[in-house]
Amino acid sequence: MSPIKLEILAYENTPLGPLCLRRRELLAEPGTIVTEVTLNHEFLMSSYNTDSERAISSRSIEIHGGSKLKTLVGGLGLGYTARELLKHDHVATVEVIEYLPQVIDWLRQGLVPLSDELNRVSHLQITRGDVYQRLLDVPCEQFDLIVIDVDHSPSDQLGEEDHEFYTAAGLLKAKAHLCEGGVLAVWSYAESSSFSEALRNVFSQVHVVPIKTVNTLVGHEQTDWLFFASN
């Protein structure tokens, strides 16, 4: 039996717990190499299936319908959400706010699959910070699209304290960061009726879109949920 190919690319302590970046060959698909992230010893993301990360960006652009879009992304991760925005001609700029400096370093050091591509993009800005705090503060600028891909879900957040962002009061503050006709999009692995209700209390148009994909590694269908809100 050939040895399992597993490489730990980075392992570091963070305020949210141990953060690990690893690369491995899939046992179910020999020859297929994936890059994965775990946080506090729990699976966080993978380069294997990025359908919903890409869908939240492309559908945000479709819902807005404009051009020369100024966009803000909460959460860098492995970069697939930002990359999908950058692929569209309608997008002029992308700013990504990432809470963990280690994740930014992975990109700069060439450790993630999209490093070479994203490091060459001139209209991509990566900022170290807390996107929730940014959106709860008084805005110093506004965006056409705000895409949040940070927590597991509105009710399963990475930090120990619940964010005000997911309440009607927090969303009202976040809304002030949108230009007229702007779109707020939020990724989640689970549907959330309470978050949907909070969005409808603040925005006139709310769409909840399930993205279903077949996870061939475990042989079942999985569903991620995308929340879109605009006026």
N, C-alpha and C positions, 0 to 999 in steps of 0.2 A: 504494500500500500504506500503510495507517495505521500510525503508530508503535507499537512495543511499549510497553505501559504497565508501567513498573517504577519503584517508589519505594523508596529506602533510608530506612527509618524511624530506624534506629540502627546505628552501627558502632563497636564499642569493643573495646579490648584487655582480655583477662582472663588469669588464670593458666593457663587451658586453651587459650588461643589466641584469635585474632580472633573476635568474636561479632557476628553481623549479623542484624538484623530487617528483613525486606523485605515489601513488598506488591506483588502483580503480577496482571495479567489473564492468564488461561490462554489460550494460543494455540489449544488444542484445543477450548476452550469459551468463545468470545467473550462477554464480559459477566460471566463468573464471576471474582470477585476473591478471591485467597487470601492469607493471611499465612503467611510461612515464616521459619524460623530456621536459620542455618548456624553451625557452630562449627569453627574452624580450617579454614575453607574447605570443609567437608564438610556435606552436607545433614543436618539434625537432626530437624526436625518441620515439620508443615504443618497449617493449619486445614482443608485439603481433605478429608482422610479421618481421622476420629477414632474409628472404630469400636472398635478394640482398647483405646484409652485409656478410653473409656466402659464397655466391657465388663468391664475389670478391676475397676472400682468397683462396678458393679451386681452382678456375680457374687460379689464378696467379701461383700456384704450378704446375698445369697441363701444362701451357704454358712454364714454365721454364724447367721442365722435369728432374731436377737434384735432388741431395740429400744433406743432411747436410746443409740445407739452412739457411743463416743468414738473418733475416727479420726485417724490420722497418715499424711500423704502425703509421700513423699520425691520432690522435684522438682516445681516449679511449671509450667515450660514455658509453654504457651499457656493453661493453666488448665482443660482439658477433663476431666482425671482428677478434680480437686477438685470441679468443677462437678457432675459426675454424682453424687458422694456427697451434695452439698448438696441435690440435687433430691429425695432420698428422705426420707420422714417418719421412717424408722427411725434416721436419723443426727441426733445431738444437737449434736456439735461436730466441726469439721475443723481440724486444724493442718497447715500445709504448711511443710516445711523446704526452703529453696532456697539452694544454694551460691553462686550468682552474684547479687550485689546489683543488677546491671544488669537482670536478668530481673524482679526485684521492682519496680524503677523503671518498667519498661515498663507493668506493670499499673497502677500508681498514676498514671502520666501519661496513661493512656487510649490507649496505642498498640496494644493487642492487642484482638481482636474481643470478648472477654468482659469487658473492663475495667469498663464501666458496671454490668454485672450483678454481678460479683464484689465490686466496691468497695462495694456497698450491703449486703452480707451481714454481719450482726452476729456470727454464730457461726462465722465463718472467721477464723483467725489465721494470719498468714504470718510465719515466723521465718527470719532469715538464719542459715545454718549448714550444717554437714556432717551429713547424715542418717546416714551410715555411722558417723561418730564417735559420734553420739548413741546409736545402737543397740549399739555396742561398749562404751559406758560403763555403769557401774552405773545401773540405772533409777531415776529420781526419781518417775516416774508410769508407769501402764500404760494400754494402749489395747486396744479391742476389735478394731480393724482397723488393720493397718499395710500401706500400699500403696506399693511402690517402683517408680517410673517415672523412672529416671535414666539408666542406661547403655544402649548399644545392645543388649548381651547380657551374660551372665555372663562370657563370654570376650572380649568387645570393649567394654572400659570406656573412659570418657572421659579419665580420668587416665592418667599414665604408669605408675603402680604398681598391681598387682592388689590388690583390696580383700579383707581377711580375711572380710568379710561373706559372701562366696560360698562359704566353706568350712564344714564341719560345726562347727568351733570357733567361727567367727563367728556362724553361725546359732543356736548354743546361747546365745550372749550376747544376740542379738536376741530370742530367744524369751522371755527374762526380761522384756521390755517389753510382752508380751501379757498381757491379763487371762485368767482361766480361760475356755476356749472361744474364745479369740481366733484371728483368721485373719491370716496373713502372705501377701501377694500380691506377685508380682514380674513386671514386664513385660519382654519380650525380643523382638527381631526374629528370633531363631533358637532352635531347640530345643537343649537342653544336657543330655546324659545324666549328665555329671559333677555338674552342679548338682542335678539330680533326685535323684541318689544321696545327695548331701550333705543335701538336705532330708529324705529318708527315714531318714537316720541320726539325725535330731533330732526329727522330727514323726511321729505315728502315721498321719496321713492326708495324702496328697499327691495333688493333681490337676494334670495338665498339659493345658491346653486350647488347641488351635489356633484362631485367629480368621482365617478366610479372607475376603478381600475382593477384588473385581475393580478393579484400578487402570486406569480408562478412559483415563488420560493416556498410558500406555505399552502398553495393550492386553494385560495379563496379570494373572493372579491372584497375589496376594501373601499370605503367611501370617505373622502375628505369633503369639507364644507367651506364654501366661499361666500362671504357676506359682502354685498355691495350696497352703498348708500349714496344718494345724491339728491339735489333739489332741482 
